Amino acid sequence: MAAPLRAAKWLRLAGGGPGLALTRSAFFARKRTYDQPNWFGVGLAFTTSAALWAFLFKQHNEDVMEYERRKQERHHKCTGCS
């Protein structure tokens, strides 16, 4: 009878149990101050977003140019090339 109880106790401890949900995380231990935003983080986020959009537009334009080039090659009817 004691072996199943020990197994149940071990499974409860191994699973974490409800005790871990009540602990505080180190990342949220401080209360946020909304009157002083983190301007470095805000600038970093907007700069990253702008850089990704610029890369997306550049890549799109290159893809369209490649598509047009291949479309022209497909319709090329020169007998001297082949």
N, C-alpha and C positions, 0 to 999 in steps of 0.2 A: 504494500500500500504506500510505503514511503517513496519508492522509486518513481511512480507516476507523479507524485507531488513535486519531487525534486526536478523531474524533467519539465514539468509545467513552469516551475519557478525559473529554470534555466532559459526556457524559450521566451518567457516574459522579459528577462533581463537582456537576452540577445536581441530581441526585437526593438529595444529602445523603450517601449512603453510610453505612458502619458507623461512621465517625468521630464522628458527632453523637450516637450512642447512648451513647458512653462519657463524655460531658461531664456535669458536675454541674449541677443546676439551682440557681438562687439561692434557690428556695423551700424546698429540702430540704438546704441546706448545713449547718445546725446540727443537732446531735443533740437529740432531744426529751427533756424532763425530765417524767417521769410523776408524780413526787412533788409537783410544784407545778402543778396544772391552771390553765388560763386561765379564771378564774372569770367574767370579763367576757364571753368568748365563749360559755361555757356558759349564762350568764343570758340573753344575747341570743338564743341558739338556743331556749331554753325559752319565753321571752317571745313570740318570733315564732310559735312553734308554738301557744301558747295563744291568741294574738290571731287566728290563722287559724281555729282551731277555733271560737272565739266568733263570728267572722264567718260561718262555715259554718252554725252552729245558727240564728243570726239570719236568715240568708237562707233557710234551709229553712222556718222558721216563717212568714216572709212569703210564700213560695211556696205553702205549704199553705193559708194564709188566702185568697190569690188564687184558688186552685183551688176552694175551697169557695164563694167569692163567685160565680165564673163558673158553678159547678154549680147554684147557686140561681137565677141569671138564666136558665139554660137551661130550667128547669122552671116558670118564671113564666108563668101563663096569664091575665094581666089583659088584658081587651079594650080598656080605656081608654088603655093605654100605646102601642099601635101604631096 
